Amino acid sequence: MPYTMEQFQKDYIKAHIGALDPEEVLSKFKAEDRLKGLKAEDRLKGLRAEDIEFYLEKLKKRRS
């Protein structure tokens, strides 16, 4: 199987991705894609308890 330009590009990016700022890389992906595979606990890290409680109360009100 021949080495394609697409495969070269992927290999090049993998080899050099460390040169980019994480924010620059993450900006290329939708939030849903960035969160795939994360446990709920990991998603909530860094959030204030007040913010989580506020969101939960908002959800409860929507459902009632």
C-alpha positions, 0 to 999 in steps of 0.5 A, a space after each residue: 500500500 502506498 504512503 499517501 499524502 493524508 498519512 504523511 500529514 497525520 504523521 507530521 502532525 503527530 510528530 509536531 503537535 507538541 509545538 502548538 499551544 494546547 488551547 490552539 489544538 483544542 480550539 479545533 474540536 467541538 466541546 462534545 468531542 473534547 469531553 468524550 471518554 471523560 468520567 463525570 468526575 473528571 468533567 466537574 474538576 475545576 468547577 466551583 461547588 456553587 456552579 455545580 449546585 446552581 446547574 443542578 437546581 436549574 435542571 430540577 426546575 426544568 424537569 418539574 
